[in-house]
C-alpha cells in the first residue's frame, strides 16, 4: 500500500509505544490485538527501528496481515489487519 492509502485507513486501535525500546512495542501490540475484532486495522507507533522488522514477522507468524509502514517525524506508524 502507498503512504497515502495507509494514512487514509480507518484504524480501530492505535498503540503508542514510542516511549519503549525493543521488544516493548511488540509486546504492546500483542496485548492490544485482543481488543480489536477480526478484520479491523491497528496501528503501532514506535520510535524503535527494530519494530519495523519485528511487527511484520509477528504478523506473518500469527496470520495477521501486515499492511505497511509510514515514517513520520522520528517514529514509525506500522499498520496491520487482524486475521
N, CA, C and O atoms as CSV, one atom per row, in Angstrom:
chain,resi,resn,atom,element,x,y,z
A,1,UNK,N,N,0.846,-1.183,0.000
A,1,UNK,CA,C,0.000,0.000,0.000
A,1,UNK,C,C,0.890,1.245,0.000
A,1,UNK,O,O,2.002,1.232,0.528
A,2,UNK,N,N,0.384,2.299,-0.593
A,2,UNK,CA,C,1.140,3.552,-0.589
A,2,UNK,C,C,0.965,4.262,0.765
A,2,UNK,O,O,0.070,3.925,1.541
A,3,UNK,N,N,1.819,5.235,1.028
A,3,UNK,CA,C,1.704,6.003,2.266
A,3,UNK,C,C,0.345,6.700,2.353
A,3,UNK,O,O,-0.234,6.798,3.435
A,4,UNK,N,N,-0.165,7.186,1.212
A,4,UNK,CA,C,-1.451,7.862,1.204
A,4,UNK,C,C,-2.580,6.884,1.544
A,4,UNK,O,O,-3.499,7.230,2.287
A,5,UNK,N,N,-2.510,5.667,1.000
A,5,UNK,CA,C,-3.526,4.652,1.298
A,5,UNK,C,C,-3.471,4.244,2.764
A,5,UNK,O,O,-4.504,4.073,3.412
A,6,UNK,N,N,-2.251,4.090,3.282
A,6,UNK,CA,C,-2.112,3.717,4.690
A,6,UNK,C,C,-2.656,4.813,5.595
A,6,UNK,O,O,-3.354,4.533,6.570
A,7,UNK,N,N,-2.338,6.054,5.272
A,7,UNK,CA,C,-2.784,7.179,6.104
A,7,UNK,C,C,-4.297,7.351,6.058
A,7,UNK,O,O,-4.875,7.909,6.990
A,8,UNK,N,N,-4.946,6.889,5.007
A,8,UNK,CA,C,-6.391,7.031,4.864
A,8,UNK,C,C,-7.168,5.873,5.498
A,8,UNK,O,O,-8.398,5.906,5.530
A,9,UNK,N,N,-6.470,4.854,6.000
A,9,UNK,CA,C,-7.146,3.692,6.584
A,9,UNK,C,C,-7.915,4.085,7.844
A,9,UNK,O,O,-7.485,4.955,8.602
A,10,UNK,N,N,-9.033,3.448,8.051
A,10,UNK,CA,C,-9.761,3.589,9.317
A,10,UNK,C,C,-9.111,2.667,10.334
A,10,UNK,O,O,-9.070,1.452,10.141
A,11,UNK,N,N,-8.612,3.235,11.399
A,11,UNK,CA,C,-7.874,2.459,12.398
A,11,UNK,C,C,-8.768,2.216,13.608
A,11,UNK,O,O,-9.309,3.157,14.189
A,12,UNK,N,N,-8.920,0.950,13.982
A,12,UNK,CA,C,-9.748,0.601,15.142
A,12,UNK,C,C,-9.003,0.829,16.449
A,12,UNK,O,O,-9.613,1.134,17.474
A,13,UNK,N,N,-7.678,0.679,16.409
A,13,UNK,CA,C,-6.877,0.806,17.633
A,13,UNK,C,C,-5.520,1.392,17.273
A,13,UNK,O,O,-4.891,0.979,16.300
A,14,UNK,N,N,-5.074,2.368,18.078
A,14,UNK,CA,C,-3.749,2.939,17.905
A,14,UNK,C,C,-2.960,2.667,19.180
A,14,UNK,O,O,-3.394,3.010,20.280
A,15,UNK,N,N,-1.803,2.050,19.020
A,15,UNK,CA,C,-0.945,1.720,20.149
A,15,UNK,C,C,0.266,2.648,20.097
A,15,UNK,O,O,1.078,2.572,19.175
A,16,UNK,N,N,0.381,3.521,21.091
A,16,UNK,CA,C,1.504,4.455,21.127
A,16,UNK,C,C,2.605,3.865,22.001
A,16,UNK,O,O,2.543,3.936,23.229
A,17,UNK,N,N,3.608,3.284,21.357
A,17,UNK,CA,C,4.721,2.650,22.071
A,17,UNK,C,C,6.017,3.405,21.822
A,17,UNK,O,O,7.101,2.826,21.898
A,18,UNK,N,N,5.910,4.684,21.528
A,18,UNK,CA,C,7.094,5.476,21.203
A,18,UNK,C,C,8.057,5.625,22.373
A,18,UNK,O,O,9.235,5.911,22.161
A,19,UNK,N,N,7.589,5.438,23.592
A,19,UNK,CA,C,8.455,5.594,24.756
A,19,UNK,C,C,9.150,4.321,25.181
A,19,UNK,O,O,9.851,4.308,26.193
A,20,UNK,N,N,8.967,3.232,24.416
A,20,UNK,CA,C,9.565,1.958,24.797
A,20,UNK,C,C,10.565,1.496,23.747
A,20,UNK,O,O,10.456,1.834,22.569
A,21,UNK,N,N,11.538,0.720,24.200
A,21,UNK,CA,C,12.525,0.141,23.289
A,21,UNK,C,C,12.181,-1.321,23.050
A,21,UNK,O,O,11.381,-1.906,23.780
A,22,UNK,N,N,12.775,-1.895,22.046
A,22,UNK,CA,C,12.555,-3.294,21.678
A,22,UNK,C,C,12.775,-4.192,22.898
A,22,UNK,O,O,13.785,-4.028,23.582
A,23,UNK,N,N,11.907,-5.101,23.190
A,23,UNK,CA,C,10.714,-5.554,22.472
A,23,UNK,C,C,9.414,-4.902,22.936
A,23,UNK,O,O,8.335,-5.436,22.679
A,24,UNK,N,N,9.496,-3.771,23.608
A,24,UNK,CA,C,8.308,-3.112,24.145
A,24,UNK,C,C,7.189,-2.888,23.141
A,24,UNK,O,O,6.048,-3.248,23.428
A,25,UNK,N,N,7.463,-2.307,21.970
A,25,UNK,CA,C,6.379,-2.093,21.002
A,25,UNK,C,C,5.687,-3.392,20.569
A,25,UNK,O,O,4.468,-3.420,20.400
A,26,UNK,N,N,6.449,-4.440,20.393
A,26,UNK,CA,C,5.853,-5.728,20.001
A,26,UNK,C,C,4.971,-6.261,21.131
A,26,UNK,O,O,3.876,-6.763,20.882
A,27,UNK,N,N,5.441,-6.152,22.353
A,27,UNK,CA,C,4.647,-6.620,23.492
A,27,UNK,C,C,3.365,-5.809,23.623
A,27,UNK,O,O,2.309,-6.365,23.924
A,28,UNK,N,N,3.446,-4.501,23.399
A,28,UNK,CA,C,2.248,-3.647,23.441
A,28,UNK,C,C,1.264,-4.055,22.336
A,28,UNK,O,O,0.054,-4.083,22.556
A,29,UNK,N,N,1.788,-4.367,21.156
A,29,UNK,CA,C,0.927,-4.797,20.045
A,29,UNK,C,C,0.248,-6.128,20.374
A,29,UNK,O,O,-0.934,-6.315,20.086
A,30,UNK,N,N,0.996,-7.043,20.973
A,30,UNK,CA,C,0.426,-8.345,21.334
A,30,UNK,C,C,-0.707,-8.187,22.341
A,30,UNK,O,O,-1.712,-8.895,22.266
A,31,UNK,N,N,-0.547,-7.261,23.284
A,31,UNK,CA,C,-1.614,-7.016,24.266
A,31,UNK,C,C,-2.836,-6.395,23.604
A,31,UNK,O,O,-3.969,-6.766,23.910
A,32,UNK,N,N,-2.609,-5.460,22.706
A,32,UNK,CA,C,-3.707,-4.695,22.113
A,32,UNK,C,C,-4.487,-5.478,21.059
A,32,UNK,O,O,-5.654,-5.175,20.810
A,33,UNK,N,N,-3.870,-6.469,20.443
A,33,UNK,CA,C,-4.552,-7.184,19.348
A,33,UNK,C,C,-5.832,-7.866,19.834
A,33,UNK,O,O,-6.772,-8.062,19.063
A,34,UNK,N,N,-5.858,-8.218,21.096
A,34,UNK,CA,C,-7.042,-8.865,21.649
A,34,UNK,C,C,-8.223,-7.923,21.834
A,34,UNK,O,O,-9.337,-8.373,22.104
A,35,UNK,N,N,-7.994,-6.630,21.693
A,35,UNK,CA,C,-9.060,-5.656,21.920
A,35,UNK,C,C,-9.769,-5.246,20.632
A,35,UNK,O,O,-10.728,-4.475,20.674
A,36,UNK,N,N,-9.303,-5.758,19.478
A,36,UNK,CA,C,-9.965,-5.417,18.213
A,36,UNK,C,C,-10.548,-6.677,17.591
A,36,UNK,O,O,-10.123,-7.790,17.901
A,37,UNK,N,N,-11.519,-6.491,16.716
A,37,UNK,CA,C,-12.194,-7.610,16.060
A,37,UNK,C,C,-11.433,-8.054,14.816
A,37,UNK,O,O,-10.624,-7.305,14.268
A,38,UNK,N,N,-11.698,-9.260,14.389
A,38,UNK,CA,C,-11.108,-9.796,13.171
A,38,UNK,C,C,-11.450,-8.883,11.982
A,38,UNK,O,O,-12.599,-8.479,11.803
A,39,UNK,N,N,-10.435,-8.571,11.186
A,39,UNK,CA,C,-10.630,-7.710,10.015
A,39,UNK,C,C,-10.401,-6.240,10.293
A,39,UNK,O,O,-10.336,-5.436,9.363
A,40,UNK,N,N,-10.277,-5.874,11.568
A,40,UNK,CA,C,-10.017,-4.465,11.906
A,40,UNK,C,C,-8.528,-4.163,11.804
A,40,UNK,O,O,-7.682,-5.055,11.870
A,41,UNK,N,N,-8.237,-2.874,11.640
A,41,UNK,CA,C,-6.855,-2.414,11.451
A,41,UNK,C,C,-6.341,-1.785,12.749
A,41,UNK,O,O,-7.058,-1.059,13.437
A,42,UNK,N,N,-5.083,-2.086,13.058
A,42,UNK,CA,C,-4.419,-1.498,14.215
A,42,UNK,C,C,-3.140,-0.838,13.725
A,42,UNK,O,O,-2.471,-1.353,12.830
A,43,UNK,N,N,-2.801,0.312,14.318
A,43,UNK,CA,C,-1.530,0.946,14.018
A,43,UNK,C,C,-0.686,0.941,15.281
A,43,UNK,O,O,-1.202,1.115,16.385
A,44,UNK,N,N,0.606,0.741,15.113
A,44,UNK,CA,C,1.555,0.763,16.213
A,44,UNK,C,C,2.519,1.909,15.952
A,44,UNK,O,O,3.170,1.951,14.908
A,45,UNK,N,N,2.613,2.837,16.896
A,45,UNK,CA,C,3.547,3.956,16.791
A,45,UNK,C,C,4.799,3.578,17.572
A,45,UNK,O,O,4.722,3.238,18.753
A,46,UNK,N,N,5.947,3.640,16.913
A,46,UNK,CA,C,7.187,3.238,17.575
A,46,UNK,C,C,8.356,4.063,17.054
A,46,UNK,O,O,8.447,4.370,15.866
A,47,UNK,N,N,9.243,4.410,17.970
A,47,UNK,CA,C,10.478,5.102,17.586
A,47,UNK,C,C,11.640,4.120,17.495
A,47,UNK,O,O,12.747,4.500,17.112
A,48,UNK,N,N,11.396,2.870,17.844
A,48,UNK,CA,C,12.428,1.836,17.819
A,48,UNK,C,C,12.487,1.209,16.422
A,48,UNK,O,O,11.504,0.643,15.944
A,49,UNK,N,N,13.652,1.319,15.778
A,49,UNK,CA,C,13.774,0.831,14.400
A,49,UNK,C,C,13.549,-0.674,14.277
A,49,UNK,O,O,13.082,-1.144,13.239
A,50,UNK,N,N,13.869,-1.418,15.302
A,50,UNK,CA,C,13.670,-2.870,15.273
A,50,UNK,C,C,12.219,-3.267,15.106
A,50,UNK,O,O,11.923,-4.365,14.636
A,51,UNK,N,N,11.315,-2.383,15.488
A,51,UNK,CA,C,9.889,-2.668,15.369
A,51,UNK,C,C,9.484,-2.844,13.908
A,51,UNK,O,O,8.555,-3.592,13.602
A,52,UNK,N,N,10.181,-2.156,13.013
A,52,UNK,CA,C,9.879,-2.268,11.574
A,52,UNK,C,C,10.069,-3.690,11.068
A,52,UNK,O,O,9.456,-4.086,10.077
A,53,UNK,N,N,10.910,-4.452,11.740
A,53,UNK,CA,C,11.149,-5.850,11.366
A,53,UNK,C,C,10.283,-6.776,12.213
A,53,UNK,O,O,9.699,-7.733,11.705
A,54,UNK,N,N,10.206,-6.482,13.508
A,54,UNK,CA,C,9.506,-7.368,14.445
A,54,UNK,C,C,8.012,-7.496,14.147
A,54,UNK,O,O,7.477,-8.605,14.156
A,55,UNK,N,N,7.342,-6.392,13.886
A,55,UNK,CA,C,5.886,-6.449,13.678
A,55,UNK,C,C,5.525,-7.233,12.413
A,55,UNK,O,O,4.637,-8.083,12.478
A,56,UNK,N,N,6.172,-6.990,11.261
A,56,UNK,CA,C,5.833,-7.811,10.090
A,56,UNK,C,C,6.088,-9.305,10.309
A,56,UNK,O,O,5.299,-10.139,9.862
A,57,UNK,N,N,7.181,-9.647,10.992
A,57,UNK,CA,C,7.464,-11.065,11.280
A,57,UNK,C,C,6.379,-11.667,12.160
A,57,UNK,O,O,5.914,-12.780,11.917
A,58,UNK,N,N,5.984,-10.928,13.176
A,58,UNK,CA,C,4.940,-11.399,14.085
A,58,UNK,C,C,3.621,-11.579,13.318
A,58,UNK,O,O,2.918,-12.567,13.528
A,59,UNK,N,N,3.287,-10.642,12.443
A,59,UNK,CA,C,2.065,-10.747,11.640
A,59,UNK,C,C,2.072,-12.031,10.813
A,59,UNK,O,O,1.087,-12.769,10.787
A,60,UNK,N,N,3.177,-12.284,10.147
A,60,UNK,CA,C,3.291,-13.489,9.312
A,60,UNK,C,C,3.128,-14.743,10.161
A,60,UNK,O,O,2.421,-15.676,9.781
A,61,UNK,N,N,3.777,-14.753,11.293
A,61,UNK,CA,C,3.737,-15.918,12.182
A,61,UNK,C,C,2.331,-16.173,12.721
A,61,UNK,O,O,1.923,-17.324,12.880
A,62,UNK,N,N,1.588,-15.094,13.001
A,62,UNK,CA,C,0.266,-15.223,13.609
A,62,UNK,C,C,-0.870,-15.239,12.584
A,62,UNK,O,O,-2.020,-15.483,12.950
A,63,UNK,N,N,-0.571,-14.987,11.322
A,63,UNK,CA,C,-1.592,-14.983,10.286
A,63,UNK,C,C,-2.272,-13.634,10.087
A,63,UNK,O,O,-3.216,-13.529,9.304
A,64,UNK,N,N,-1.804,-12.600,10.785
A,64,UNK,CA,C,-2.341,-11.254,10.579
A,64,UNK,C,C,-1.729,-10.682,9.298
A,64,UNK,O,O,-0.706,-11.167,8.815
A,65,UNK,N,N,-2.360,-9.661,8.766
A,65,UNK,CA,C,-1.860,-9.058,7.531
A,65,UNK,C,C,-1.088,-7.779,7.834
A,65,UNK,O,O,-1.647,-6.812,8.353
A,66,UNK,N,N,0.188,-7.783,7.507
A,66,UNK,CA,C,0.997,-6.574,7.623
A,66,UNK,C,C,0.666,-5.701,6.431
A,66,UNK,O,O,0.781,-6.153,5.291
A,67,UNK,N,N,0.252,-4.447,6.665
A,67,UNK,CA,C,-0.180,-3.572,5.588
A,67,UNK,C,C,0.901,-2.604,5.122
A,67,UNK,O,O,0.918,-2.206,3.957
A,68,UNK,N,N,1.806,-2.223,6.028
A,68,UNK,CA,C,2.875,-1.314,5.643
A,68,UNK,C,C,3.282,-0.403,6.777
A,68,UNK,O,O,2.696,-0.413,7.859
A,69,UNK,N,N,4.311,0.390,6.495
A,69,UNK,CA,C,4.877,1.304,7.486
A,69,UNK,C,C,5.015,2.687,6.879
A,69,UNK,O,O,5.461,2.838,5.742
A,70,UNK,N,N,4.630,3.688,7.643
A,70,UNK,CA,C,4.813,5.082,7.248
A,70,UNK,C,C,5.800,5.700,8.222
A,70,UNK,O,O,5.628,5.591,9.436
A,71,UNK,N,N,6.837,6.352,7.695
A,71,UNK,CA,C,7.812,7.014,8.544
A,71,UNK,C,C,7.367,8.456,8.763
A,71,UNK,O,O,7.142,9.208,7.815
A,72,UNK,N,N,7.246,8.818,10.032
A,72,UNK,CA,C,6.858,10.182,10.402
A,72,UNK,C,C,8.082,10.907,10.939
A,72,UNK,O,O,9.211,10.493,10.674
A,73,UNK,N,N,7.882,11.950,11.666
A,73,UNK,CA,C,8.982,12.747,12.227
A,73,UNK,C,C,9.643,12.024,13.392
A,73,UNK,O,O,9.308,12.282,14.548
A,74,UNK,N,N,10.573,11.127,13.105
A,74,UNK,CA,C,11.307,10.439,14.152
A,74,UNK,C,C,10.652,9.184,14.693
A,74,UNK,O,O,11.134,8.611,15.670
A,75,UNK,N,N,9.573,8.750,14.084
A,75,UNK,CA,C,8.948,7.490,14.511
A,75,UNK,C,C,8.248,6.830,13.322
A,75,UNK,O,O,8.143,7.403,12.237
A,76,UNK,N,N,7.777,5.614,13.562
A,76,UNK,CA,C,7.113,4.834,12.512
A,76,UNK,C,C,5.673,4.555,12.894
A,76,UNK,O,O,5.347,4.367,14.066
A,77,UNK,N,N,4.810,4.532,11.876
A,77,UNK,CA,C,3.433,4.076,12.031
A,77,UNK,C,C,3.350,2.770,11.268
A,77,UNK,O,O,3.492,2.743,10.045
A,78,UNK,N,N,3.120,1.694,11.992
A,78,UNK,CA,C,3.072,0.374,11.382
A,78,UNK,C,C,1.621,-0.101,11.401
A,78,UNK,O,O,0.979,-0.130,12.451
A,79,UNK,N,N,1.115,-0.472,10.227
A,79,UNK,CA,C,-0.289,-0.846,10.089
A,79,UNK,C,C,-0.417,-2.348,9.869
A,79,UNK,O,O,0.351,-2.959,9.126
A,80,UNK,N,N,-1.414,-2.924,10.542
A,80,UNK,CA,C,-1.681,-4.351,10.380
A,80,UNK,C,C,-3.174,-4.615,10.505
A,80,UNK,O,O,-3.904,-3.862,11.150
A,81,UNK,N,N,-3.612,-5.699,9.874
A,81,UNK,CA,C,-5.025,-6.092,9.951
A,81,UNK,C,C,-5.099,-7.427,10.675
A,81,UNK,O,O,-4.376,-8.366,10.339
A,82,UNK,N,N,-5.972,-7.509,11.667
A,82,UNK,CA,C,-6.122,-8.744,12.440
A,82,UNK,C,C,-6.770,-9.817,11.589
A,82,UNK,O,O,-7.695,-9.531,10.829
A,83,UNK,N,N,-6.296,-11.049,11.704
A,83,UNK,CA,C,-6.869,-12.157,10.918
A,83,UNK,C,C,-8.251,-12.492,11.394
A,83,UNK,O,O,-8.888,-13.395,10.853
